[in-house]
């Protein structure tokens, strides 16, 4: 049950197909050496049933990916987008190493897209910070998720929207997945490379078309990529949570991949 219309390949990859919706080179001043500090800060809310339209420059790392359907991504370099592996086309150039390998489920649902040209960072386009390895994900910590996916009316959003969702206790998420797997063999296993976010009563969630977008946490005035929207069971239903790839498990891989392929 991916958060993208089609997701079959779960391998890291390189591909040059992505849009940066708010890129306007003529209206913003370049910035250097800055990540995760948007010019416009959104007001987080504990329960957003319909999602809120994001002001321009509030999520300057957001990318819209149009390949096999629709998905999201996050700028992490001047020509690099971090996303979910399910967003990539089958003929993409694949990169693998000992840690990140192909999976038959949603484990290791992470990929990098290499853009054809470099972008100048400014208040419209700014990279998201990467997490330290073995970062701490405290249950209840509120994070922000943004995307152009399906809304409450089951229509694709033409505007970037965001919601605030809390990190869910890992054991609670494991129990939720185990319960769902009793009813359906199609439900993916839950691994240490994943975490859940959402409210037990439902009502707010990422959904189809959002896959690959970032779940961001804030520390010291900077936002960092805690998760990648990966998969879930329905959207926003009571007792069900969205599942995200833990980016901190792959920080070293992301840095090495960018360094070796720049």
N, C-alpha and C positions, 0 to 999 in steps of 0.2 A: 504494500500500500504506500507507494512513494509519494512524496509531496510534489512530484513533477508528473506530467501526463504520461511519460514513458521513461522507465529506468531499468535497464537490463545489465549494463556494464558497470562494474564497481571496481575500476582500476584507475590509478592516477594517469593523467594524460595532458597533452599539450594540444591546443587548438586555437585558431584565430577567428573566433566568431563571438563578439560580445559588443554591447553598446553601453556607454556611460551617459545616462539620460540627462544629467545636468551639466555636461561639459560645455562651457562657454569661455573660450580662450580670451575673448576681447573684453570681458567684464570683471575679471578677477585678477588680483596680483599673485604672482608665483610665490610659493612657500617652499622652503627647503628643510629637510631633516625633521619634519613634523608628521606624526601619525595620530589618528584617533582624536583630533581636537576640532570638531565642527564649529563653524562660525555661528551657527544657529543651534541652540540647545532646546530640545523638545521637553515638554513637561510630562513626566511619567505618571501614569495612572494605574491603579491596582487592578481595575477591571474594565476593559474596553471591549464591549460586545461586537461592535461593528468596525473597529479599527479607526484610526484617525489619519487624515491626509497629512503627509509629512511636508513641512515647509521646505522650500528650496534651501540647500546647503546644510540641512540638518543631518543627512546621511550621505556625506560626500564620497564614501567608499562604495555606495550601492551601484551594482551593474545589473543590466537586464540581458539575459542570454536567450537568444532565439536560434535554436538548432533543431533538436528533436522535441518540438513543443516549446515550452516556455519555462524559464527558471531564473534564478537570481545568482548573484555572486558578490564578492567583496574585493575591492582593489587592495592589493598587498605590495605592489611594486609599480614602477612607471610603465610597465607593459605586462603586468601579471594580475590575473584574477583568480581568487580562491573560490571554489564552488564544490558542488556534489558531483561525484563521478557519473551519476545517472543523467546529467545534463549533456553529456558529450556524445558526438556521433560515432558510429562504429569504426570509421576509417581514420580516426584521430591517431596521431603518433603517441604510442604508449610509453610511459616511463615507469619502471618498477625497480624496487630494491628489496633487500632481505626483509625489511620491516613492513613495507606496504605491498600487498599482493592482491591479486584478483580474489573476489569472494562471491559465493553463490547467494549470499544474503546481503544485508546492508552494512556488514562490518567493513571497515576501511572505506566508507563512502566519502571520499575526498579526492579532489583533482585540482590541477592548476591549468589555467588557460594562458597561453602566451599570445599577446596581441601583435598585430602586424607592425604597429608603430608605437613609439613612446609618447606618453602624455606628460605635460608639464603640470606639476601639482599646484593647485591654488585652492581657494575656498569652495570651488565647485567640485573639484576632483582631488581627493586626499586619501592616502592609504590608511587602512585600519591596522592598528598595532597587533602584532602576534603575541600570544601568551608565552610565559616562561614554561619550560617543560615541567610537568607535574604540578601544574597550577591547582589552587584549592577552589573547589566548587561547593560552596556552602548552601545547603537546602534553604529555600526561602529567599535567597538573594534575587532581587528583581533584575531582569535583563530586558533588552529591547530587541525586537525582531521587525524587520521591514521587508516589503516585497510588493510585487505587482500581481499576486495570485488571485484566486477565487475569493469573492467577498461573501457576506452573509446571504446575498441574493443569488448565489451560484453564478455570478457573472465575473468575467475577468476585469480586474481593475486597470483603468488607463492612467491612474495616478498612483504614485508611491504612497503606501499606507504603512503604518507601524502600530504595534501593540507592545504592552509590557507584560511579561510573563515571569513567574518565579521559577527558580531551579527546584526540581523535585528530589526528595531524598532517594538515593540510589536503590536502597532496598525496597522502597515503596514502588519504584518504577519496575524493578525486577518482578515483584508480585503481580503487578498489572500485566506485564508481558506474559508471564507464566499462565495467568488466567486466560488470556486471549488465545494462547497457543493450544489450550485444551479444546477450544471450540473450532480452531482452524489451523491446519498444518501450513498454510501459506504465510502465517505471521513469522517474521524474522526472529532469530534469537537475539537476546540482549547481551551485549558484551561490555567489557571495561572501556572500550573505545567509544562508548555512547553515554548520553545522559538524557533525562527527560525534563520538560518544562511545561507548565500549565497549571490551571486551577482544578481542584477535584470536582467542583460543580460545573466545569466546562464553561462555554460561552465565548472564550477567546482562544485563538489558536492560529498557527500557520496552516496553510492548506495547499491544494494543488496549484501549481504555478509558482509557488514560493521556494521550491527546492533549490538548495545551493546558496541561499541567502545566509547572512550571518546572524547568530545570536550573540549580542555584544553585552559585555559587562564593563563597568567603569571603575577605574582605580587611579587615584591621584590626578584627577582631571582629564584622563585619557581613556577612550574606549578601546577595548581589545576583543579580538575574535575568540570568544569562548566556545562557540559551537557553529556547526553548519546544519541548516535545516535539511533533514534526511528523510524521515518517514513517519508514519503514524497510522492510526486506525480511526477512520472517519475524521471529522474536523470539529473540534470544540464540543464534543459530547461529554456528558457527565461521567466522571470516573475514568476518562481516557486522556492520555497525554501525548504531546508531540515528542518525537525522538530526534536527537541531534548528535552529530559526530563531535567528539571531544577534540578540539584543535590542538590542545596542549600535547596530545599523544604524537603529533606529527610535526611539531615546530621545527625540529632538527631536519626532517625530510624536506619541508617547505623551503627552508633557508638554503640547504644544499642544492636542491633542484633549481632554484632561481640562480644561484651562484654559478652552477655548472652549465647552465643553458642561456645565459645572458649574452 
